[in-house]
Amino acid sequence: MAENITSQPQTLPETLAPAAMSVSSNYIQIGPKFARTIFLATYPRYLNTNWLSPIINLDRAFDASIFVHPKSTADVLKQLRDQLARLQAQAMEETSKGKVRDPILETAMADIESLRNTLQQGTDKFFELGVYITIYENSVKELNDTEGKIKGLLGYQLIFAKPATFRMMDGFNSTLPTDDDKLNVHTSLNTEPLSSLFPFISFDLTSNSGILYGINTHNNSLVLFDRFKLENYNSVVFGKSGGGKSYTIKLEILRSLVFGTQVLIIDPEDEYKYLADTVGGSPVKISINSDQHINPFDLPTPKEGELGADIFRSHILDLSGLMKLVLGELTPEESAILDEALIQTYAIKDISPESDFTKLPPPVLGDLQSILEGLTGAESMATRLKKYTSGTFAGFLNQPTNVPLDNAMIVFGIRDMEEELRPIAMYLILNFIWVKVRRDIKQRIILVDEAWVLMKYEVGANFLSNIAKRCRKYFTGLTTISQDIPDFLASPQGKTILTNSSIQILMKQSPAAIDIVQQTFNLTDAEKFYILEARVGFGLFFLGQNHIGIRIVASYAEDQIITSDPRQILEIEKAKEEWAQIQK
């Protein structure tokens, strides 16, 4: 008869224990992983605050344990007294031999005297400190590399670490969450240097004001700050389609509106229209057949302290850039004629650098064409302009402005614009916004989605780059979004925009662009693979010298407003229709 065997339940240690371990002199193998424990052996005379930060923020897998054992003040005082007596005897002996006073010896005695006084007064304590770090890698070579990196990060602060050779098991057990100091390698420290060891010091992008951008994936802290308190207010967002770029920016817009920030958006695909409708913004449709028009000849209003002549000449330069996009490639002679023609176009409306042009109606594109027709050498340009004044594109550029800029959120939609006209439309809108920004200073965000469309042209790239450099003094932040990073960064202007952006966000990247991204942003291999495989709404967030992993989070109500998921949008539209039927 077979005997019934009742299996006994496993204990917790049996459940947690690995199937097998291999212990060597300088590492432990646990399944496919290799582990090595190092300990901090010596410290400098002074320890700076947050000296442990480079280790805590290291992008490697490791466990760290900090053991602090209090020492008896009476025992420490006795040790200090004995040590001071030995140093004084040594100093007397060297003096009797006629040797020069040793500054190191003098400093040591002064330190002991100072420490003894604080201990006797009860204002200081003494402790035994043990700091152990167990690193985990996939090979011994990677263990060696990571150990070298940690030693390097500590070494430049004059803190020296050693591996727990022949005591790897004790070291491993000391870094388990069991509060058991098996390694027992200690250094004596008093209260002040010990306090610098406070371990909760990862890159923290949390401030007392601003908006919530997301969650720090490293330590689950809040990424919360005010972009208008940074050195500049610009940001760039890069990522492949579907990575969460628009979602991230729409969330920032929604939360910025609460604080009274005006948001002006150039929207190539009508992604922001629903958001604008929901928050009471103004959608502006710019196309050939649209009833809404922007006159590129509108002049900025000089502010107090600004000269009208400077404003006029600056606007002529911006307008010249737009005309070069409209007309195509120009010879140097044609470019000079165009500049003169623009000045004459304003002159027929009695507008000159010296006049008060704030009360005079501006010209339109048709006026420029008339001027060009009367100038020698401008016949080709006049012919090319006919397409925009009386031809196929006549409803686009040749009308007075009838678009207000008073709403808190304005979305300029160019989805229905012909492909060849999109760069022109983006330049036109951006110039129109820039005129408004210079006229009326207030907290603003200018958002240019798919900025690479404009960056493909030198005049467009120059214009956007100049805005990035100048908008800070008008209390305005420029946000550029692009999925075509190689095209964006191929020009010096793209790199200028990147350099002048305090905030940089990298969402999921394509394999084709990842090498350029890694080189541009100086990413580690771990960060490179992170954004290659990042889930939607995850990315790297750069703020000044710090960068962290970020997870974009939104409330249910926010998600319903800012979602870009077509299925979710259809469900929302269906729910709205059903609600409308119920109301009837």
C-alpha positions as CSV (number, residue, x, y, z in Angstrom):
1,M,0.0,0.0,0.0
2,A,1.4,3.3,-1.1
3,E,2.2,5.8,1.7
4,N,0.5,9.2,1.5
5,I,3.1,11.9,1.7
6,T,1.9,15.4,2.8
7,S,4.0,18.2,1.4
8,Q,5.1,20.7,3.9
9,P,4.6,24.4,3.0
10,Q,7.8,26.3,2.2
11,T,9.1,28.9,4.7
12,L,9.6,32.5,3.5
13,P,13.4,32.0,3.2
14,E,12.9,28.9,1.1
15,T,10.5,30.8,-1.1
16,L,12.8,33.7,-1.7
17,A,16.0,31.8,-2.0
18,P,17.5,31.2,-5.5
19,A,17.8,27.7,-6.8
20,A,21.6,27.8,-6.8
21,M,24.5,30.2,-6.0
22,S,28.1,30.1,-6.9
23,V,30.5,32.0,-4.6
24,S,33.9,33.1,-5.9
25,S,36.6,35.2,-4.3
26,N,35.4,38.5,-6.0
27,Y,31.9,37.8,-7.2
28,I,28.7,35.7,-6.6
29,Q,26.8,34.1,-9.4
30,I,23.0,33.9,-8.8
31,G,21.4,32.2,-11.8
32,P,22.3,34.3,-14.9
33,K,23.3,37.3,-12.8
34,F,26.7,38.2,-11.3
35,A,27.0,40.2,-8.1
36,R,29.9,42.0,-6.3
37,T,30.0,43.9,-3.1
38,I,32.3,46.9,-2.5
39,F,32.6,48.9,0.7
40,L,33.7,52.5,1.3
41,A,37.1,52.4,3.0
42,T,38.4,55.9,3.5
43,Y,37.0,59.4,3.5
44,P,38.5,62.9,3.1
45,R,38.7,65.5,5.9
46,Y,35.6,67.3,4.6
47,L,32.5,65.7,3.0
48,N,30.3,67.8,0.8
49,T,26.5,67.6,1.0
50,N,25.0,65.2,-1.5
51,W,28.3,63.5,-2.2
52,L,26.4,60.2,-2.5
53,S,24.1,61.6,-5.2
54,P,26.2,60.4,-8.2
55,I,26.0,56.8,-6.9
56,I,22.3,56.9,-6.0
57,N,21.5,58.2,-9.5
58,L,23.7,55.7,-11.3
59,D,21.8,54.0,-14.1
60,R,22.8,50.5,-12.9
61,A,21.2,47.8,-10.7
62,F,22.6,47.8,-7.2
63,D,21.7,47.4,-3.6
64,A,23.2,49.7,-0.9
65,S,23.2,49.5,2.8
66,I,24.3,52.1,5.3
67,F,25.0,51.0,8.9
68,V,25.4,53.6,11.6
69,H,26.5,52.3,15.0
70,P,26.7,54.9,17.9
71,K,29.8,54.9,20.0
72,S,30.2,55.7,23.7
73,T,31.2,59.4,24.1
74,A,33.4,58.4,27.2
75,D,35.2,55.8,25.1
76,V,35.8,58.2,22.2
77,L,37.1,60.9,24.6
78,K,39.6,58.5,26.1
79,Q,40.7,57.5,22.6
80,L,41.0,61.1,21.5
81,R,43.0,62.0,24.6
82,D,45.4,59.1,24.0
83,Q,45.8,60.0,20.3
84,L,46.4,63.7,21.1
85,A,49.1,62.7,23.6
86,R,50.9,60.6,21.0
87,L,50.7,63.4,18.4
88,Q,52.0,66.0,20.9
89,A,54.9,63.7,21.8
90,Q,55.7,63.3,18.2
91,A,55.6,67.0,17.6
92,M,57.9,67.6,20.6
93,E,60.4,65.0,19.4
94,E,60.5,66.6,15.9
95,T,61.0,70.0,17.5
96,S,63.9,68.8,19.6
97,K,65.6,67.4,16.5
98,G,65.3,70.9,14.9
99,K,62.8,69.7,12.2
100,V,60.4,72.1,10.5
101,R,56.9,71.9,12.0
102,D,54.7,69.4,10.1
103,P,51.5,71.2,8.9
104,I,49.7,67.8,8.6
105,L,50.6,67.0,12.3
106,E,49.4,70.5,13.4
107,T,46.1,70.1,11.5
108,A,45.5,66.7,13.1
109,M,46.0,68.0,16.6
110,A,43.7,71.0,15.9
111,D,41.0,68.7,14.6
112,I,41.2,66.4,17.7
113,E,41.1,69.4,20.0
114,S,38.0,70.8,18.2
115,L,36.3,67.4,18.2
116,R,37.1,66.8,21.9
117,N,35.6,70.2,22.8
118,T,32.3,69.5,20.9
119,L,32.0,66.1,22.5
120,Q,32.6,67.4,26.0
121,Q,29.9,70.1,25.4
122,G,27.4,67.5,24.2
123,T,27.0,69.2,20.9
124,D,28.4,66.3,18.9
125,K,28.3,62.5,18.8
126,F,30.5,59.8,17.3
127,F,29.5,56.8,15.2
128,E,30.9,53.8,13.4
129,L,29.8,53.9,9.7
130,G,29.7,51.1,7.2
131,V,28.6,51.7,3.6
132,Y,28.3,48.6,1.4
133,I,27.2,48.5,-2.3
134,T,26.3,45.3,-4.1
135,I,26.2,45.7,-7.9
136,Y,24.5,43.3,-10.3
137,E,25.4,42.7,-14.0
138,N,25.2,40.0,-16.7
139,S,28.9,39.2,-16.8
140,V,32.1,39.6,-14.9
141,K,33.3,42.1,-17.5
142,E,30.3,44.3,-16.8
143,L,30.9,43.9,-13.1
144,N,34.4,45.2,-13.5
145,D,33.2,48.2,-15.7
146,T,30.5,49.2,-13.1
147,E,32.9,48.8,-10.2
148,G,35.4,51.1,-12.0
149,K,32.7,53.6,-12.7
150,I,31.6,53.7,-9.0
151,K,35.2,54.0,-7.9
152,G,35.7,56.8,-10.3
153,L,32.7,58.7,-9.1
154,L,33.8,58.4,-5.5
155,G,37.5,58.8,-6.2
156,Y,37.2,62.4,-7.6
157,Q,35.7,63.3,-4.1
158,L,38.7,61.5,-2.4
159,I,36.5,58.7,-1.2
160,F,38.0,55.3,-1.9
161,A,36.2,52.0,-2.2
162,K,37.4,48.4,-2.2
163,P,35.8,45.1,-3.1
164,A,35.0,42.7,-0.3
165,T,37.4,40.1,-1.7
166,F,37.0,36.6,-0.1
167,R,34.0,38.0,1.8
168,M,31.5,38.2,-1.0
169,M,28.9,36.2,0.8
170,D,29.1,38.4,3.9
171,G,28.9,41.5,1.7
172,F,25.9,40.2,-0.2
173,N,24.1,39.4,3.0
174,S,24.9,42.8,4.4
175,T,23.1,44.5,1.6
176,L,19.9,42.4,1.9
177,P,17.0,44.1,3.6
178,T,17.6,42.2,6.9
179,D,19.5,44.8,8.9
180,D,22.4,42.5,9.5
181,D,25.9,43.9,9.2
182,K,27.9,40.8,8.3
183,L,30.8,42.6,6.7
184,N,31.5,44.8,9.7
185,V,33.9,47.2,8.0
186,H,33.6,50.6,9.7
187,T,35.0,54.1,9.7
188,S,34.6,56.5,12.6
189,L,32.7,59.7,11.9
190,N,31.2,62.4,13.9
191,T,27.7,63.9,13.4
192,E,28.5,66.6,10.8
193,P,30.1,64.5,8.1
194,L,27.7,61.7,8.8
195,S,24.7,63.9,8.0
196,S,26.1,64.5,4.5
197,L,25.3,60.8,3.8
198,F,21.6,61.4,3.7
199,P,20.6,58.9,1.0
200,F,17.3,60.3,-0.4
201,I,19.0,62.4,-3.0
202,S,18.1,61.5,-6.6
203,F,17.6,64.0,-9.4
204,D,14.6,65.9,-8.2
205,L,12.7,68.2,-10.5
206,T,10.1,69.3,-7.9
207,S,9.6,72.9,-7.0
208,N,7.0,74.8,-5.0
209,S,5.2,76.3,-8.0
210,G,4.3,75.4,-11.6
211,I,2.5,72.6,-13.2
212,L,2.8,68.8,-13.0
213,Y,4.6,67.3,-16.0
214,G,4.6,63.7,-14.8
215,I,6.2,61.1,-12.4
216,N,10.0,60.6,-12.0
217,T,10.3,56.9,-13.0
218,H,13.5,56.7,-10.9
219,N,12.1,57.6,-7.5
220,N,8.4,58.2,-8.1
221,S,8.7,61.9,-7.2
222,L,6.7,64.6,-8.9
223,V,8.1,66.4,-11.9
224,L,6.6,69.8,-11.0
225,F,8.0,73.2,-11.9
226,D,7.4,76.5,-13.6
227,R,9.0,76.8,-17.0
228,F,8.8,80.6,-16.8
229,K,11.3,80.6,-13.9
230,L,14.0,78.8,-15.9
231,E,16.9,80.6,-17.7
232,N,14.8,80.5,-20.9
233,Y,11.2,79.3,-21.4
234,N,11.7,77.2,-24.5
235,S,11.2,73.4,-24.9
236,V,11.6,70.8,-27.6
237,V,9.9,67.5,-27.9
238,F,11.2,64.7,-30.1
239,G,9.6,61.3,-30.7
240,K,8.2,58.9,-33.4
241,S,4.6,59.0,-34.3
242,G,2.4,57.4,-31.6
243,G,5.0,57.8,-28.8
244,G,2.9,60.3,-26.9
245,K,4.3,63.7,-28.0
246,S,1.0,65.4,-28.6
247,Y,-0.5,63.9,-25.4
248,T,2.4,65.3,-23.3
249,I,2.1,68.8,-24.8
250,K,-1.6,68.9,-24.6
251,L,-1.5,68.1,-21.0
252,E,1.0,70.9,-20.4
253,I,-1.2,73.3,-22.3
254,L,-4.3,72.3,-20.3
255,R,-2.5,72.8,-17.0
256,S,-0.8,76.1,-18.2
257,L,-4.1,77.6,-19.1
258,V,-5.2,77.4,-15.5
259,F,-2.4,79.8,-14.6
260,G,-3.4,82.4,-17.2
261,T,-0.8,81.5,-19.8
262,Q,-1.9,82.3,-23.4
263,V,-1.2,79.4,-25.8
264,L,-0.8,80.0,-29.6
265,I,-0.5,76.8,-31.6
266,I,0.4,76.0,-35.2
267,D,-1.5,72.7,-35.8
268,P,-0.7,70.8,-39.0
269,E,-3.2,68.0,-38.4
270,D,-6.1,69.4,-36.4
271,E,-4.8,67.6,-33.3
272,Y,-5.5,70.5,-31.0
273,K,-9.0,71.5,-32.3
274,Y,-10.9,69.4,-29.8
275,L,-8.9,70.7,-26.9
276,A,-9.5,74.3,-28.1
277,D,-13.3,73.6,-28.4
278,T,-13.4,72.1,-24.9
279,V,-11.6,74.9,-23.1
280,G,-13.3,77.7,-25.0
281,G,-10.3,78.4,-27.3
282,S,-10.5,79.8,-30.9
283,P,-9.8,77.5,-33.8
284,V,-8.5,79.4,-36.8
285,K,-8.5,77.7,-40.2
286,I,-5.9,78.8,-42.6
287,S,-6.4,77.5,-46.1
288,I,-7.0,78.8,-49.7
289,N,-10.8,78.7,-49.3
290,S,-11.0,79.8,-45.7
291,D,-12.8,83.0,-44.6
292,Q,-10.1,83.7,-42.1
293,H,-7.0,85.6,-43.4
294,I,-3.7,86.9,-42.2
295,N,-2.1,89.8,-44.0
296,P,1.7,89.3,-43.9
297,F,2.2,93.1,-44.3
298,D,0.8,93.9,-40.8
299,L,3.3,95.9,-38.8
300,P,4.1,95.5,-35.1
301,T,3.2,98.4,-32.8
302,P,6.3,99.9,-31.2
303,K,6.3,99.7,-27.4
304,E,7.6,102.4,-25.1
305,G,11.3,102.9,-25.7
306,E,11.3,101.2,-29.1
307,L,12.0,103.1,-32.3
308,G,9.6,102.8,-35.1
309,A,12.5,102.7,-37.6
310,D,14.0,99.6,-35.9
311,I,10.6,97.9,-35.8
312,F,10.1,98.7,-39.5
313,R,13.5,97.3,-40.7
314,S,13.2,94.2,-38.6
315,H,9.7,93.5,-40.1
316,I,11.1,94.0,-43.6
317,L,13.7,91.3,-42.9
318,D,11.0,88.9,-41.6
319,L,8.7,89.7,-44.6
320,S,11.6,89.2,-47.0
321,G,12.1,85.7,-45.6
322,L,8.4,84.9,-46.3
323,M,8.6,86.3,-49.8
324,K,11.6,84.0,-50.5
325,L,9.5,81.0,-49.5
326,V,6.7,82.3,-51.8
327,L,8.8,83.1,-54.8
328,G,11.3,80.3,-54.6
329,E,15.1,80.7,-55.2
330,L,16.2,84.2,-56.0
331,T,19.4,85.6,-57.5
332,P,21.4,88.1,-55.4
333,E,20.1,90.8,-57.8
334,E,16.5,89.7,-57.4
335,S,16.9,89.6,-53.6
336,A,18.1,93.3,-53.6
337,I,15.2,94.3,-55.8
338,L,12.8,92.5,-53.5
339,D,14.0,94.5,-50.5
340,E,13.6,97.8,-52.3
341,A,10.2,96.7,-53.6
342,L,9.0,95.9,-50.1
343,I,10.0,99.4,-48.9
344,Q,8.2,101.0,-51.9
345,T,5.1,98.9,-51.2
346,Y,4.8,100.4,-47.7
347,A,5.6,103.9,-49.1
348,I,2.5,103.9,-51.4
349,K,0.5,103.7,-48.1
350,D,2.6,106.6,-46.6
351,I,4.4,104.1,-44.3
352,S,8.1,104.7,-43.8
353,P,10.6,104.1,-41.0
354,E,10.0,107.6,-39.8
355,S,6.2,107.7,-39.9
356,D,3.7,106.8,-37.3
357,F,2.5,103.6,-39.0
358,T,0.3,102.5,-36.1
359,K,-2.7,104.4,-37.5
360,L,-2.2,103.7,-41.2
361,P,-3.7,100.7,-43.1
362,P,-1.0,98.3,-44.3
363,P,-0.6,97.2,-47.9
364,V,-1.4,93.7,-49.2
365,L,0.4,91.3,-51.5
366,G,-1.3,92.7,-54.6
367,D,0.4,96.1,-53.9
368,L,3.8,94.4,-53.9
369,Q,3.0,92.8,-57.2
370,S,2.2,96.2,-58.7
371,I,5.5,97.6,-57.5
372,L,7.4,94.6,-58.9
373,E,5.8,95.0,-62.3
374,G,7.2,98.5,-62.6
375,L,10.8,97.6,-61.6
376,T,13.4,96.5,-64.1
377,G,14.7,93.0,-63.4
378,A,11.6,92.1,-61.3
379,E,9.4,90.7,-64.1
380,S,10.0,87.1,-63.1
381,M,9.1,87.8,-59.4
382,A,5.9,89.7,-60.5
383,T,4.9,86.8,-62.7
384,R,5.4,84.2,-59.9
385,L,3.3,86.4,-57.5
386,K,0.3,86.3,-59.8
387,K,-0.5,82.8,-58.6
388,Y,-1.0,84.3,-55.1
389,T,-2.8,87.4,-56.1
390,S,-5.1,86.4,-58.9
391,G,-4.4,82.8,-59.6
392,T,-5.0,79.4,-57.8
393,F,-3.8,80.6,-54.4
394,A,-5.4,84.1,-54.5
395,G,-7.5,83.6,-51.3
396,F,-4.5,82.9,-49.2
397,L,-2.1,85.9,-48.8
398,N,-3.9,88.8,-50.5
399,Q,-6.4,89.8,-47.9
400,P,-6.6,92.0,-44.8
401,T,-6.2,90.3,-41.5
402,N,-9.5,89.4,-39.8
403,V,-8.1,87.0,-37.1
404,P,-8.3,88.2,-33.5
405,L,-5.6,87.2,-31.0
406,D,-7.4,87.9,-27.8
407,N,-8.4,84.4,-26.7
408,A,-6.4,82.4,-24.1
409,M,-5.9,79.6,-26.6
410,I,-5.8,80.0,-30.4
411,V,-5.2,77.1,-32.7
412,F,-4.1,77.8,-36.3
413,G,-5.1,74.7,-38.3
414,I,-3.4,74.1,-41.6
415,R,-4.6,70.6,-42.3
416,D,-6.4,71.6,-45.4
417,M,-3.5,73.6,-46.8
418,E,-1.8,72.2,-49.9
419,E,1.4,70.4,-49.1
420,E,3.6,72.9,-51.1
421,L,2.0,75.8,-49.2
422,R,2.5,74.4,-45.7
423,P,5.9,75.9,-45.0
424,I,4.6,79.3,-46.2
425,A,1.5,79.0,-44.0
426,M,3.6,78.1,-41.0
427,Y,6.0,81.1,-41.6
428,L,3.0,83.4,-42.2
429,I,1.3,82.3,-38.9
430,L,4.5,82.4,-36.9
431,N,5.2,85.9,-38.2
432,F,1.7,87.0,-37.3
433,I,2.1,85.6,-33.8
434,W,5.5,87.2,-33.4
435,V,4.0,90.6,-34.3
436,K,1.4,90.1,-31.5
437,V,4.0,88.9,-29.0
438,R,6.2,92.0,-29.5
439,R,3.2,94.3,-29.3
440,D,1.8,93.0,-26.0
441,I,4.0,91.3,-23.4
442,K,2.3,88.6,-21.4
443,Q,3.0,85.0,-20.3
444,R,2.7,82.9,-23.5
445,I,3.6,79.6,-25.1
446,I,4.0,79.4,-28.9
447,L,3.7,75.8,-30.0
448,V,5.0,74.8,-33.5
449,D,4.0,71.2,-34.2
450,E,5.9,69.3,-36.9
451,A,8.5,72.0,-36.9
452,W,10.7,70.0,-39.3
453,V,8.3,71.1,-42.2
454,L,9.6,74.7,-41.7
455,M,13.1,73.7,-40.8
456,K,13.7,72.2,-44.2
457,Y,14.0,75.7,-45.6
458,E,16.9,78.0,-44.6
459,V,14.7,81.1,-44.3
460,G,12.2,79.2,-42.2
461,A,14.9,77.7,-40.0
462,N,16.5,81.1,-39.5
463,F,13.1,82.7,-38.5
464,L,12.3,80.0,-36.0
465,S,15.8,80.1,-34.6
466,N,15.7,83.9,-34.1
467,I,12.3,83.6,-32.3
468,A,13.9,80.9,-30.0
469,K,16.7,83.3,-29.1
470,R,14.6,86.4,-28.7
471,C,11.2,85.3,-27.2
472,R,12.4,85.3,-23.6
473,K,12.5,89.1,-23.3
474,Y,8.8,89.1,-24.3
475,F,7.9,86.6,-21.5
476,T,7.2,83.9,-24.2
477,G,8.3,80.3,-24.4
478,L,8.7,78.5,-27.8
479,T,7.8,74.8,-27.9
480,T,8.8,72.9,-31.0
481,I,7.7,69.3,-31.7
482,S,9.2,67.1,-34.4
483,Q,9.2,63.4,-35.3
484,D,11.9,63.9,-37.9
485,I,14.9,64.5,-35.7
486,P,17.6,64.0,-38.4
487,D,16.1,66.8,-40.5
488,F,15.6,69.0,-37.5
489,L,19.1,68.7,-36.3
490,A,20.8,68.7,-39.7
491,S,20.9,72.5,-39.8
492,P,22.8,74.8,-37.4
493,Q,19.5,76.5,-36.7
494,G,18.0,73.3,-35.3
495,K,21.0,72.9,-33.0
496,T,20.6,76.5,-31.9
497,I,16.9,75.9,-31.0
498,L,17.9,72.9,-29.1
499,T,20.7,74.8,-27.2
500,N,18.2,77.6,-26.4
501,S,15.6,75.2,-24.9
502,S,15.8,74.6,-21.1
503,I,13.3,71.7,-21.4
504,Q,14.0,68.8,-23.7
505,I,11.7,65.7,-23.9
506,L,12.6,62.5,-25.7
507,M,9.7,60.1,-26.3
508,K,10.0,56.7,-28.1
509,Q,12.5,56.9,-30.9
510,S,12.8,55.0,-34.2
511,P,15.9,52.8,-34.8
512,A,16.8,54.9,-37.8
513,A,17.2,58.1,-35.6
514,I,18.5,56.6,-32.4
515,D,22.2,57.0,-33.1
516,I,21.8,60.7,-33.9
517,V,19.7,61.1,-30.7
518,Q,22.3,59.3,-28.6
519,Q,25.1,61.4,-29.9
520,T,23.2,64.7,-29.6
521,F,22.0,64.2,-26.1
522,N,25.0,62.2,-24.9
523,L,22.9,59.2,-23.8
524,T,24.2,56.1,-22.2
525,D,23.5,52.8,-23.8
526,A,20.8,52.1,-21.1
527,E,19.1,55.4,-21.9
528,K,19.3,54.6,-25.6
529,F,17.5,51.3,-25.3
530,Y,15.0,52.9,-22.8
531,I,13.7,55.3,-25.4
532,L,13.9,52.7,-28.2
533,E,11.5,50.5,-26.2
534,A,9.6,53.1,-24.3
535,R,5.9,52.6,-23.8
536,V,3.5,55.3,-24.8
537,G,3.7,58.2,-22.4
538,F,7.2,57.3,-21.2
539,G,10.4,59.1,-22.1
540,L,13.5,61.0,-20.9
541,F,13.0,64.5,-19.5
542,F,16.0,67.0,-19.6
543,L,16.0,70.1,-17.5
544,G,19.3,71.9,-17.5
545,Q,22.1,69.5,-16.5
546,N,19.6,67.0,-15.0
547,H,17.7,64.4,-16.9
548,I,15.4,61.7,-15.6
549,G,12.9,59.1,-16.9
550,I,9.4,60.4,-16.9
551,R,5.9,58.9,-17.0
552,I,3.2,61.3,-18.2
553,V,0.1,61.0,-16.0
554,A,-3.3,62.6,-16.5
555,S,-6.6,62.5,-14.6
556,Y,-9.6,60.8,-16.2
557,A,-11.1,64.2,-17.1
558,E,-7.8,65.4,-18.6
559,D,-7.4,62.2,-20.5
560,Q,-10.8,62.6,-22.1
561,I,-9.9,66.1,-23.3
562,I,-6.3,65.5,-24.6
563,T,-6.4,61.9,-25.9
564,S,-5.1,61.3,-29.5
565,D,-6.2,57.7,-29.6
566,P,-8.6,57.4,-32.6
567,R,-10.7,54.7,-30.9
568,Q,-11.1,56.7,-27.8
569,I,-12.0,59.8,-29.8
570,L,-14.7,57.9,-31.6
571,E,-16.1,56.6,-28.4
572,I,-16.2,60.2,-27.0
573,E,-17.9,61.5,-30.2
574,K,-20.4,58.6,-29.9
575,A,-21.1,59.4,-26.3
576,K,-21.7,63.1,-27.2
577,E,-24.1,62.2,-29.9
578,E,-26.1,59.9,-27.5
579,W,-26.2,62.7,-24.9
580,A,-27.4,65.1,-27.5
581,Q,-30.2,62.7,-28.4
582,I,-31.2,62.3,-24.8
583,Q,-31.4,66.1,-24.4
584,K,-33.8,66.3,-27.3
